[in-house]
Amino acid sequence: MAQAVPPPGPSLRGAVDLSGLVRRANAPEPPPGEQPGGQPEAGGLVFPATDATFESVLQLSSRVPVVIEFYAPGLQPSLGAVVESYGGRLVLATVDGQTNPQLAQAFQVREVPAVAAVIAGRPVNLFLGIPSDEEVRQVFDELLTLAAQNGVTGRIDAGGDAAEDGEQGEPAAPVEEPLPPHHQEAFDAIGVGDYATAIAEYRQALAENPRDGLAVAGLAQVSLLQRLDGADAGALRSAAADAPQSAAAQLAVADLDVSGGHLDDAFGRLLDLFPSLDGEAKQQVRTRLLEYFEIAGPDDPRVAAARRRLTALLY
């Protein structure tokens, strides 16, 4: 069982859009009696989710943050009471990690219990294990703040219906400024899985303004999405294990690690490999690391540590 490891705080910067990683096409049908939509049943804020029903969870996450609790046979989900105490500002989707391999793979779940969240279709890693209620509430409070910053301010009422803040006497979220045209085009393209168009739009934004930091981060993120689109995580990890000195194989697994929020794993893998590479491979790894730094953001302490180590290896 995993030990409880609460994070320093949730972040959506560079969060990978799960709709590009979680596919329903080959997913099994939900078991008889399970709510097919994967959303709260009437009167409840806690519901099961599966590979087959997760698309509706992504849709729900555009209105209210969805906490995802992974468990396994012999372990029961334990966050229901804490989530319910937030009065519908959060909902909880429980996932059996053993019987839903697509979701376990998409969230890079290696041990259970593990807890993540989805805001506006994008994953946020929260913690491994189940810390104390006080620590859980601290993380959930930060999650709600993050959701509000990204325009997700809905509430699920006792009947299981989503309502926007303002309908129950609470102030509505402020109207967000519209995105610049190329950013909006890129965002729309990502929403339909057209990563090539999104890349072209971000590149055009940078051609017009090379100092557009959001376009730099966006380009790094959508490039990661394009590389992972349709990838088989098991095959990539097996190939990397068979070829530990292959830059291409290790870069592919590093992409998986970053997509799941495991930055330390990605950074350590590439930086350990770096000294043994030739000049061209070193440049490939350096370029990819710089992209990861943009995805994670400069305020992430893991980025600062990895950047220092990369600099030492270069000079």
Secondary structure, DSSP 4 states (H G I P E B T S, - for coil): -PPPB--S----TT---GGGT---TTPPPPPTTS-TT-SPPTT-SEEE--TTTHHHHHHHTTTS-EEEEEE-TT-----HHHHHTTTTSSEEEEEETTT-HHHHHHTT--SSSEEEEEETTEEEEEEES---HHHHHHHHHHHHHHHHHTT--EEE-TTS-EEETTTTSSPPPPPPPPPPHHHHHHHHHHHTT-HHHHHHHHHHHHHH-TT-HHHHHHHHHHHHHHHHTT--HHHHHHHHHH-TT-HHHHHHHHHHHHHTT-HHHHHHHHHHHGGGS-HHHHHHHHHHHHHHHHHH-TT-HHHHHHHHHHHHHH-
